[in-house]
Amino acid sequence: MRLIPPLLLLLSACAIPPPPQGPPLAYPPAARERMVRIALAEWEDWGSRTTIPGQPPVVTGAESDPANFPRVLAYWRVVSQDEGAIATNRRRYAAALAGAPEGARLWQEPYWSAAFISWVLAAAGVDRREFPPSAAHSDYVDALIRDARAFPATAPFLPRDVAELAPRPGDLLCADRSRVPIRDWRARAADAGRFRPMHCDIVVAAGPGAVEAVGGNVQDSVTRSRFPADSLGYLLPRTAGEPVAFVLFENRLGRLPPWMPPWSPTP
């Protein structure tokens, strides 16, 4: 007889309205592997920039380089409600090609970090049922929490406290950029539906001493951030003034039956 992990019991016990769709589907390991590979390829295409949170920010202006116009355009194309981003920045791109001042603001707004995450998941072959693309991180964060509560045994992403689990490649690390930030995913569940400025990165490397994650619109680019971790690979608290990491979404793509039998150890 299999024992149900305590987290699954907690998620199942939460009283929430039923989701509008059927249960999520299981994906093969290739989906998770593609996520990481695509994120790293984009990072390399943007110049392999790495930063350490807490250090003085460096504004690169890379997003406003006309050569990068099609990169960000591709991210926005997977988002249904693009907040006018495409129309506005097509106009700015035309201005940049003509040498007009408006071209200097290319892709500076609206923020495209959530569109980047959405594009990576879509490019990896994850359907919008399992990961709904959005221009706002808070939208898909809410959707993933809702799915985990409704389908704890089969949801492709499970919300975890940052201190509960050592990150692995493919996990999503999300932080709150609000003036008064939330500090765990349960607080977000209680606040679901309200816009809150967030930022999520895709973990691409993890181990003792450091966790590295790739995100978009970080210093005007797709950037790899290096976060300090302890000797067991658990994230250490961020320094004062930094965005508060409030959830680590455990990536279970390729880690659920039938791709992994219930009796198999999690890789």
PyMOL commands that set and color helices and strands:
alter all, ss='L'
color gray80, all
select helices_A, chain A and resi 6-13+29-45+62-64+66-76+85-98+101-105+113-123+137-150+185-190
alter helices_A, ss='H'
color red, helices_A
select strands_A, chain A and resi 50-51+157-160+172-176+198-207+210-218+221-228+244-251
alter strands_A, ss='S'
color yellow, strands_A
deselect
rebuild
show_as cartoon
